[in-house]
Amino acid sequence: MEHIKKLKLIIVLIAVSCCFLGIGYASIANINLDITGTAQLNKQTGLVISEVTLSEYSNVDPELSEINTYYQTMLDSKVVLGSDPNSYITYQITLTNLSDKEKKFTGVVFDDEFYDNENITYELTGLNVGDTVLAGATKTFTVKFKYLDQEATPTNMLLNSVLKFNFEDIYDYGFSTDCVFNGVGNDIVGECANGEHIDHINTGYNLFSPFNYLNDFEINFTIGDVDPSRFRSGKVDTVFSCISEEAPFPGIVFRIQERKWFFQAGNGTDKVQLQFDKDEIQSFRVVREDGIIYYSINGGELIETVDATNLSSYFTIPLTIGTTLNTDGSPWADRYFEGTLSDFSLKFSDNERDPQSYEEADEIIESFIRTPMQVVYSSEEAHTFDGNNDNIINTGISLLSEDNYQKDFVVTLNIDDVNYNNQVNQATLVNIKNEALNNVWPGAALRIQNKQLELTYRDGGNGNKTVKLGTNINRVNIIKKGTGLYYQTDLGKIIFLGDFSGFTESLAFDVPVTFGSNINASGNYDRKFKGTLSGMSIKMTN
């Protein structure tokens, strides 16, 4: 009989794991079955359901209902209600936060395939959207299953469901003791420096990225000693900044400017700029709630500034304390803060994540561009390049011509097969540049050099940059948005590469985009690629 019990256990666990995988909750794959028939459950981490108990019921047989299993924040249950339309059954659920981050509840999700009775609904008590669970803490709430229509006689009393209680991380950064900022090139003094030789603090968190721009956040700080000489004409001292310095300047910034404290909040279309006398502010607070940005001074009421749900453009510049960052990530040397801050805190919902599929990556890129795009070239099938002219793909489309150089574009390709050792020097996968301008050629190229993949660009002047991508890249997107050039590999984030702000009509050229080779200054193909590419496409704004 014992082996029969084990067999039943195996069947149940396999069924449950398949059920969760079907919904997309791959974490259930941590259930392993060994050949002895013993079920092994790997240790759970993060936020987990730690206990489920029957709480109360009315006009039902509680023996007919059961909790099949629970794992992480997923609850798999079978509920059988009674013939009375007012019957119900309630379970008490305890969540335990095993992580080191506070978690915020964002709602319940389920797949219709695993919620098989739309006439039975559920309601939560003790858990509301926005509620948080501190690191190491527990949260207890109830889920009540009942009929949606409590007037009609029920015809289907059974509900099988898998509910997932969705939570996201709350990022909490801060320092309470004095943090003394001493300007460009001079070390910050205080525990906030974490023993590092730094002259500004980069929190690393992007408040206005495509994933985060609607998430709530809160920033608080107290201003200590600031040399009055910093309040002088022409001087800019940045206390904190998370702003795109490319017009029309979406984001937030707080600094000394025009001899006063200066606060700006904008969505790229509308912005509010406020100034306060140097002795007027002791503490300052910025809050984004439901997409609206507010501020308050010295513990006063929150005052609305702009609606950030209408953000005109996303950007991935992180929040910094002590200076402002350029779009390329470098700090502005003439905007360093000199003074003392304390009680600084940043708290926000951390939804920053990589896309989960190429389709989602494409959606993120399109939302990043924000302007409708059309496909002007597409070749989904695999294409093998053997180093001969006959295999090179000339798309006939010049992205940086006089007609097109101001438009946004996305060039995409999948790398199906490549031998990095079997290449000429600088074998080119895709060419978007004009070699005729010699060492200042404008444009970009994805190529293999020194047996690894690299992406490089030049702006026709002094601007140029090369990033080495390695040898295990399967997909590359080269993105131009405004005057910025970006790239995205596989399922990673959109990363800034360089700036085309100096690119003018005089630098425009009609060299078409080619896959599998470069076009040299004489108009001939060279630096030919050997390998297989697919999914090649070009999208461009109208």
C-alpha positions as CSV (number, residue, x, y, z in Angstrom):
1,M,0.0,0.0,0.0
2,E,2.9,2.4,0.7
3,H,4.1,2.3,-2.9
4,I,0.5,3.0,-4.1
5,K,0.4,6.1,-1.9
6,K,3.8,7.3,-3.3
7,L,2.5,6.7,-6.8
8,K,-0.5,8.8,-6.1
9,L,1.7,11.6,-4.7
10,I,3.8,11.5,-7.8
11,I,0.8,11.8,-10.1
12,V,-0.6,14.7,-8.1
13,L,2.7,16.6,-8.1
14,I,3.2,16.0,-11.8
15,A,-0.3,17.3,-12.5
16,V,0.1,20.3,-10.4
17,S,3.5,21.2,-11.9
18,C,2.1,20.9,-15.4
19,C,-0.8,23.1,-14.4
20,F,1.5,25.9,-13.2
21,L,3.8,25.6,-16.1
22,G,0.8,25.9,-18.4
23,I,0.0,29.3,-16.8
24,G,3.6,30.4,-17.3
25,Y,4.7,30.2,-13.6
26,A,8.0,28.5,-14.3
27,S,9.0,28.6,-10.7
28,I,6.9,25.5,-10.0
29,A,9.6,23.6,-12.0
30,N,11.5,23.5,-8.7
31,I,9.5,20.4,-7.8
32,N,11.7,17.4,-8.7
33,L,10.9,13.7,-8.6
34,D,13.6,11.2,-8.1
35,I,13.5,7.6,-9.2
36,T,12.6,6.3,-5.8
37,G,9.3,8.1,-6.0
38,T,10.2,10.6,-3.3
39,A,9.0,14.2,-3.9
40,Q,11.7,16.8,-3.3
41,L,10.6,20.4,-2.8
42,N,13.4,22.9,-3.2
43,K,13.6,25.7,-0.6
44,Q,11.3,28.6,-1.5
45,T,12.6,32.2,-1.5
46,G,11.0,35.6,-1.9
47,L,7.4,36.1,-0.8
48,V,5.6,32.8,-0.2
49,I,2.3,31.5,1.1
50,S,3.4,29.9,4.3
51,E,0.0,28.7,5.7
52,V,-3.6,28.2,4.4
53,T,-6.4,27.3,6.9
54,L,-10.2,27.0,6.6
55,S,-11.6,30.2,8.2
56,E,-15.4,30.1,7.9
57,Y,-18.2,28.8,5.7
58,S,-22.0,28.9,5.3
59,N,-24.4,26.4,3.7
60,V,-21.5,24.3,2.3
61,D,-19.9,21.0,3.1
62,P,-16.3,22.0,3.8
63,E,-15.1,18.4,3.2
64,L,-15.9,18.8,-0.5
65,S,-13.6,21.7,-0.9
66,E,-9.8,21.5,-0.7
67,I,-6.6,23.4,-1.2
68,N,-4.7,21.3,-3.8
69,T,-1.4,23.0,-3.2
70,Y,0.2,26.4,-2.8
71,Y,3.6,27.5,-3.9
72,Q,5.3,30.9,-3.8
73,T,2.2,33.2,-4.1
74,M,0.1,30.8,-6.1
75,L,-3.0,29.1,-4.6
76,D,-4.5,26.0,-6.4
77,S,-7.9,25.1,-5.0
78,K,-11.1,23.2,-5.6
79,V,-14.2,24.9,-4.2
80,V,-17.6,23.3,-4.0
81,L,-20.4,25.7,-2.8
82,G,-23.9,24.7,-1.8
83,S,-27.3,25.1,-3.5
84,D,-28.0,28.2,-1.5
85,P,-27.0,31.3,-3.6
86,N,-25.7,32.9,-0.4
87,S,-23.4,30.0,0.5
88,Y,-19.7,30.7,0.7
89,I,-16.4,29.4,2.0
90,T,-13.4,31.4,3.3
91,Y,-9.8,30.6,3.7
92,Q,-7.2,32.4,5.8
93,I,-3.9,32.8,4.0
94,T,-0.6,33.8,5.6
95,L,2.2,35.3,3.4
96,T,5.8,35.4,4.6
97,N,8.4,37.6,3.1
98,L,11.6,35.6,3.0
99,S,13.5,38.2,0.9
100,D,15.4,41.3,1.9
101,K,13.1,43.7,0.1
102,E,9.7,45.1,0.9
103,K,6.9,43.8,-1.4
104,K,3.9,45.6,-2.7
105,F,0.6,43.9,-3.7
106,T,-0.5,44.8,-7.2
107,G,-3.5,42.4,-7.7
108,V,-4.6,38.9,-8.4
109,V,-4.0,37.3,-11.8
110,F,-5.3,34.0,-13.1
111,D,-5.6,32.3,-16.5
112,D,-9.2,31.6,-17.6
113,E,-8.1,28.1,-18.5
114,F,-7.6,27.4,-14.8
115,Y,-10.6,29.3,-13.5
116,D,-13.4,27.2,-14.8
117,N,-16.6,28.8,-13.3
118,E,-17.3,32.4,-14.0
119,N,-20.4,32.3,-11.8
120,I,-18.2,31.9,-8.6
121,T,-16.2,34.9,-7.7
122,Y,-13.8,35.7,-4.8
123,E,-13.1,38.7,-2.6
124,L,-10.1,39.5,-0.5
125,T,-10.3,41.0,3.0
126,G,-7.1,42.3,4.7
127,L,-5.2,42.6,1.4
128,N,-5.6,45.7,-0.8
129,V,-3.7,46.8,-3.9
130,G,-0.8,48.9,-2.6
131,D,-0.4,47.0,0.7
132,T,3.1,46.1,1.5
133,V,4.9,43.3,3.3
134,L,8.2,44.3,5.0
135,A,11.2,42.1,4.6
136,G,11.0,39.3,7.1
137,A,7.4,40.1,8.0
138,T,4.1,38.2,7.5
139,K,0.8,39.3,6.1
140,T,-2.5,37.5,6.9
141,F,-5.7,38.0,4.8
142,T,-8.7,36.0,3.7
143,V,-10.1,34.9,0.3
144,K,-13.8,34.3,0.2
145,F,-15.4,32.3,-2.6
146,K,-19.1,33.0,-3.2
147,Y,-21.6,33.1,-6.0
148,L,-21.5,36.1,-8.3
149,D,-25.3,36.2,-8.5
150,Q,-26.7,35.7,-5.0
151,E,-30.3,35.8,-6.2
152,A,-30.4,33.0,-8.8
153,T,-30.4,29.3,-8.0
154,P,-26.9,28.1,-8.8
155,T,-26.5,25.4,-11.6
156,N,-22.7,24.9,-11.3
157,M,-21.4,24.7,-7.8
158,L,-17.8,23.7,-8.6
159,L,-14.8,26.0,-9.1
160,N,-11.3,24.9,-9.9
161,S,-8.9,27.8,-9.9
162,V,-5.3,28.8,-9.7
163,L,-4.9,32.3,-8.3
164,K,-1.6,34.2,-8.2
165,F,-1.2,37.0,-5.7
166,N,1.1,39.4,-7.6
167,F,3.7,41.4,-5.7
168,E,6.5,43.6,-6.8
169,D,9.7,44.7,-5.0
170,I,9.9,48.0,-3.2
171,Y,13.3,49.4,-3.6
172,D,14.4,51.4,-0.6
173,Y,17.6,53.3,-0.6
174,G,18.7,55.9,1.8
175,F,21.0,57.3,4.5
176,S,20.0,59.0,7.8
177,T,23.3,60.4,9.0
178,D,25.0,63.5,7.4
179,C,26.3,63.0,3.9
180,V,28.8,65.7,2.9
181,F,29.2,66.4,-0.8
182,N,32.4,68.2,-1.7
183,G,32.1,68.8,-5.4
184,V,33.6,67.3,-8.5
185,G,36.7,65.1,-7.9
186,N,36.4,65.3,-4.1
187,D,35.3,62.3,-2.0
188,I,31.9,62.3,-0.3
189,V,32.2,62.1,3.4
190,G,29.9,59.9,5.5
191,E,28.4,56.4,5.7
192,C,26.5,57.2,2.5
193,A,29.7,56.7,0.5
194,N,30.0,53.0,1.7
195,G,33.7,53.4,2.0
196,E,34.1,54.2,-1.7
197,H,36.0,57.1,-3.2
198,I,33.1,58.7,-5.0
199,D,32.1,62.3,-5.7
200,H,28.4,61.6,-6.4
201,I,25.9,58.7,-5.8
202,N,24.4,56.8,-8.7
203,T,21.4,54.8,-7.2
204,G,21.2,52.8,-10.4
205,Y,17.4,52.9,-10.5
206,N,15.6,54.3,-13.5
207,L,12.3,56.0,-12.4
208,F,11.2,56.9,-16.0
209,S,12.1,53.7,-17.9
210,P,9.4,52.0,-20.1
211,F,8.8,49.6,-17.2
212,N,8.9,52.1,-14.3
213,Y,7.4,55.3,-15.5
214,L,4.0,54.7,-14.0
215,N,5.2,53.1,-10.8
216,D,4.8,55.1,-7.5
217,F,7.9,56.5,-5.8
218,E,8.8,58.8,-3.0
219,I,12.0,60.9,-2.3
220,N,12.7,62.6,1.0
221,F,15.7,64.5,2.2
222,T,16.8,67.2,4.7
223,I,19.2,69.9,3.7
224,G,22.1,70.7,6.1
225,D,25.0,73.1,5.7
226,V,25.3,74.7,2.3
227,D,27.9,77.5,1.7
228,P,26.0,80.7,0.9
229,S,28.5,81.3,-1.9
230,R,26.9,78.5,-3.9
231,F,23.9,80.7,-4.4
232,R,25.4,83.0,-7.0
233,S,24.6,84.0,-10.5
234,G,25.4,81.3,-13.1
235,K,26.0,78.6,-10.5
236,V,24.1,75.2,-10.7
237,D,24.4,72.7,-7.9
238,T,22.4,69.5,-8.4
239,V,21.0,67.9,-5.2
240,F,19.3,65.0,-7.1
241,S,18.4,64.4,-10.7
242,C,16.5,61.9,-12.7
243,I,15.9,63.8,-15.9
244,S,16.6,63.6,-19.6
245,E,18.6,66.6,-20.6
246,E,17.5,66.1,-24.2
247,A,14.6,68.5,-25.0
248,P,11.8,68.5,-23.9
249,F,13.4,67.4,-20.6
250,P,11.1,64.9,-19.0
251,G,11.8,63.8,-15.4
252,I,12.6,65.5,-12.1
253,V,15.5,67.6,-10.7
254,F,16.2,69.6,-7.5
255,R,19.2,72.0,-7.5
256,I,20.5,75.4,-6.8
257,Q,19.9,77.7,-9.8
258,E,19.5,81.4,-10.3
259,R,20.5,82.0,-6.6
260,K,17.5,80.0,-5.4
261,W,16.5,76.4,-4.8
262,F,15.0,75.1,-8.1
263,F,12.6,72.2,-8.6
264,Q,11.5,71.0,-12.0
265,A,9.0,68.2,-12.9
266,G,8.0,67.4,-16.4
267,N,6.5,64.8,-18.7
268,G,8.2,66.0,-21.8
269,T,5.3,68.1,-22.9
270,D,4.3,70.1,-19.8
271,K,6.6,71.0,-17.0
272,V,6.5,72.9,-13.7
273,Q,9.5,74.9,-12.6
274,L,9.5,76.2,-9.0
275,Q,12.0,78.4,-7.1
276,F,12.4,78.8,-3.4
277,D,14.5,81.2,-1.3
278,K,17.7,79.6,0.0
279,D,16.5,79.8,3.6
280,E,13.0,78.6,2.8
281,I,13.6,74.9,2.6
282,Q,14.8,72.6,5.4
283,S,13.3,69.3,4.1
284,F,11.9,68.4,0.7
285,R,9.7,65.6,-0.5
286,V,8.7,64.4,-4.0
287,V,6.0,61.8,-4.6
288,R,4.6,60.2,-7.7
289,E,1.2,58.6,-7.0
290,D,-1.0,57.2,-9.7
291,G,1.2,58.9,-12.3
292,I,0.9,62.4,-10.8
293,I,4.0,64.1,-9.4
294,Y,3.7,66.1,-6.2
295,Y,6.1,67.9,-3.9
296,S,6.0,69.3,-0.4
297,I,8.4,71.4,1.7
298,N,9.2,71.2,5.4
299,G,6.5,68.6,6.0
300,G,3.7,70.6,4.5
301,E,0.9,69.3,2.3
302,L,1.5,67.7,-1.1
303,I,1.1,70.0,-4.0
304,E,0.4,68.6,-7.5
305,T,2.8,69.5,-10.4
306,V,2.4,67.4,-13.6
307,D,0.7,64.3,-14.8
308,A,3.5,61.9,-15.7
309,T,1.1,59.3,-17.2
310,N,1.4,61.5,-20.3
311,L,5.2,61.0,-20.4
312,S,6.3,61.9,-24.0
313,S,9.4,59.8,-23.9
314,Y,11.0,57.2,-21.7
315,F,14.6,57.2,-20.7
316,T,16.9,55.0,-18.7
317,I,19.0,57.6,-16.9
318,P,19.2,56.6,-13.3
319,L,18.5,58.8,-10.2
320,T,21.7,60.4,-9.1
321,I,22.5,62.4,-5.9
322,G,25.1,65.1,-6.1
323,T,25.1,65.8,-9.9
324,T,23.3,65.5,-13.2
325,L,24.1,62.8,-15.8
326,N,24.4,63.3,-19.5
327,T,22.5,60.9,-21.7
328,D,25.7,58.9,-22.1
329,G,25.9,58.3,-18.4
330,S,28.7,60.8,-17.7
331,P,28.2,63.4,-14.9
332,W,28.2,67.1,-15.6
333,A,31.4,68.5,-14.0
334,D,29.9,72.0,-13.5
335,R,26.7,70.7,-11.7
336,Y,28.2,69.0,-8.7
337,F,26.6,69.7,-5.3
338,E,28.6,71.0,-2.4
339,G,26.7,70.8,0.9
340,T,25.3,68.4,3.5
341,L,22.2,66.1,3.1
342,S,20.7,63.8,5.7
343,D,17.6,61.6,6.0
344,F,17.7,60.9,2.3
345,S,15.3,58.1,1.2
346,L,14.2,56.8,-2.1
347,K,11.4,54.2,-2.1
348,F,9.7,53.0,-5.2
349,S,8.0,50.0,-6.8
350,D,10.8,48.1,-8.6
351,N,9.3,46.7,-11.8
352,E,12.5,47.1,-13.8
353,R,12.9,43.8,-15.6
354,D,14.1,42.4,-18.9
355,P,11.5,41.4,-21.6
356,Q,10.4,37.8,-21.5
357,S,10.1,37.3,-25.3
358,Y,11.1,38.8,-28.6
359,E,7.6,40.0,-29.1
360,E,7.7,41.8,-25.7
361,A,11.1,43.3,-26.6
362,D,9.6,44.6,-29.8
363,E,6.6,46.1,-27.9
364,I,9.0,47.8,-25.5
365,I,11.0,49.3,-28.4
366,E,7.9,50.5,-30.1
367,S,6.7,52.1,-26.8
368,F,10.2,53.6,-26.4
369,I,10.0,55.2,-29.9
370,R,6.4,56.2,-29.3
371,T,5.9,57.3,-32.9
372,P,4.2,54.9,-35.4
373,M,6.7,52.9,-37.5
374,Q,6.3,51.0,-40.7
375,V,8.3,48.0,-41.9
376,V,10.3,49.0,-44.9
377,Y,12.3,45.8,-45.2
378,S,11.7,42.3,-43.9
379,S,13.3,38.9,-44.5
380,E,12.2,36.3,-41.9
381,E,13.8,33.2,-43.5
382,A,17.3,32.1,-42.7
383,H,19.9,33.5,-45.1
384,T,23.4,32.0,-45.3
385,F,26.3,34.3,-46.2
386,D,29.4,32.6,-47.7
387,G,31.7,35.5,-48.3
388,N,30.7,36.1,-51.9
389,N,29.0,39.1,-53.4
390,D,26.0,37.1,-54.5
391,N,25.0,36.4,-51.0
392,I,25.0,40.0,-49.7
393,I,21.6,41.6,-49.1
394,N,21.3,45.1,-50.3
395,T,18.1,46.5,-48.9
396,G,18.1,49.6,-51.1
397,I,17.1,51.6,-48.1
398,S,19.3,54.5,-46.8
399,L,18.4,55.4,-43.3
400,L,20.6,58.4,-43.1
401,S,19.8,60.1,-46.4
402,E,18.5,63.7,-46.7
403,D,15.0,62.4,-46.6
404,N,15.4,60.0,-43.7
405,Y,18.2,61.1,-41.4
406,Q,15.8,62.8,-39.0
407,K,13.6,59.8,-38.7
408,D,13.7,57.1,-36.0
409,F,14.5,53.5,-37.1
410,V,15.0,50.0,-35.8
411,V,17.2,47.5,-37.5
412,T,16.8,43.9,-36.3
413,L,18.6,40.7,-37.0
414,N,18.9,37.2,-35.5
415,I,22.3,35.5,-35.5
416,D,21.5,31.8,-36.3
417,D,25.0,30.4,-37.0
418,V,28.4,31.9,-37.0
419,N,32.0,30.6,-36.6
420,Y,33.8,33.5,-35.0
421,N,37.2,32.0,-36.1
422,N,36.2,31.8,-39.7
423,Q,35.9,35.5,-40.5
424,V,37.9,38.2,-42.3
425,N,39.0,41.1,-40.1
426,Q,35.9,43.2,-39.3
427,A,33.4,40.9,-41.0
428,T,30.2,43.0,-41.2
429,L,26.8,41.7,-40.3
430,V,24.9,44.9,-41.0
431,N,26.2,48.2,-42.4
432,I,24.4,51.6,-41.8
433,K,27.3,53.9,-42.5
434,N,29.2,55.9,-45.1
435,E,32.8,54.9,-45.5
436,A,33.4,57.7,-48.0
437,L,34.0,60.2,-45.1
438,N,37.1,58.2,-44.1
439,N,37.8,58.2,-40.3
440,V,34.8,60.3,-39.4
441,W,32.3,58.2,-41.3
442,P,28.8,58.7,-40.0
443,G,26.5,55.8,-39.1
444,A,26.8,52.5,-37.4
445,A,28.0,48.9,-38.0
446,L,27.5,45.6,-36.4
447,R,30.6,43.4,-37.1
448,I,32.9,40.7,-35.9
449,Q,36.4,41.9,-34.9
450,N,39.0,40.0,-32.9
451,K,36.7,37.0,-32.9
452,Q,33.8,38.7,-31.1
453,L,30.7,40.7,-31.9
454,E,30.9,44.5,-31.6
455,L,28.7,47.5,-32.4
456,T,30.3,50.8,-33.3
457,Y,29.1,54.2,-34.4
458,R,30.5,57.6,-35.5
459,D,28.6,60.9,-35.9
460,G,30.6,62.4,-38.7
461,G,32.7,64.4,-36.3
462,N,34.4,63.7,-33.0
463,G,31.7,61.4,-31.5
464,N,32.3,57.7,-31.7
465,K,31.9,54.6,-29.5
466,T,32.3,50.9,-29.8
467,V,30.8,48.3,-27.5
468,K,31.9,44.7,-27.4
469,L,28.9,42.4,-27.2
470,G,30.7,39.0,-26.9
471,T,30.1,35.8,-28.8
472,N,26.8,34.4,-27.4
473,I,24.4,37.0,-28.8
474,N,21.4,35.7,-30.7
475,R,19.5,38.9,-31.5
476,V,20.4,42.5,-32.0
477,N,18.3,45.6,-32.4
478,I,20.0,48.9,-33.5
479,I,17.7,51.8,-32.6
480,K,17.7,55.4,-33.5
481,K,15.4,57.7,-31.5
482,G,15.7,61.4,-32.1
483,T,19.4,62.1,-32.1
484,G,20.2,59.2,-29.8
485,L,21.5,55.8,-31.0
486,Y,20.7,52.8,-28.8
487,Y,20.9,49.0,-28.9
488,Q,19.3,46.0,-27.4
489,T,20.6,42.4,-27.4
490,D,18.6,39.2,-26.9
491,L,16.1,39.9,-24.0
492,G,18.1,42.7,-22.4
493,K,17.4,46.4,-21.8
494,I,17.6,49.2,-24.3
495,I,21.1,50.7,-23.8
496,F,22.4,54.1,-25.0
497,L,25.3,53.9,-27.5
498,G,25.9,57.4,-28.8
499,D,24.5,60.7,-30.0
500,F,23.8,62.0,-33.5
501,S,23.0,65.6,-32.4
502,G,25.9,66.8,-34.6
503,F,24.6,65.0,-37.6
504,T,23.2,67.6,-40.1
505,E,21.9,67.5,-43.6
506,S,25.4,68.1,-44.9
507,L,26.4,64.7,-43.6
508,A,23.4,62.8,-45.0
509,F,24.3,60.0,-47.5
510,D,22.5,57.5,-49.8
511,V,24.5,54.4,-48.9
512,P,21.9,51.7,-48.4
513,V,21.7,49.3,-45.4
514,T,23.3,46.0,-46.3
515,F,23.3,42.7,-44.4
516,G,26.4,40.5,-44.8
517,S,28.9,43.1,-45.8
518,N,30.3,46.6,-45.6
519,I,30.2,49.1,-48.5
520,N,33.5,50.8,-48.9
521,A,34.3,54.3,-50.1
522,S,34.4,53.0,-53.7
523,G,30.9,51.6,-53.4
524,N,32.1,48.0,-53.4
525,Y,31.3,45.2,-50.9
526,D,34.1,44.2,-48.5
527,R,34.6,42.8,-45.0
528,K,32.1,40.1,-45.9
529,F,30.4,38.0,-43.3
530,K,30.3,34.2,-43.2
531,G,27.3,32.7,-41.3
532,T,23.5,32.6,-41.2
533,L,21.2,35.4,-40.2
534,S,17.4,35.5,-40.1
535,G,14.6,37.8,-38.9
536,M,16.2,40.7,-40.7
537,S,14.0,43.8,-40.7
538,I,14.1,47.6,-40.9
539,K,11.3,49.7,-39.3
540,M,11.2,53.5,-39.8
541,T,8.9,56.3,-38.7
542,N,6.9,58.0,-41.4
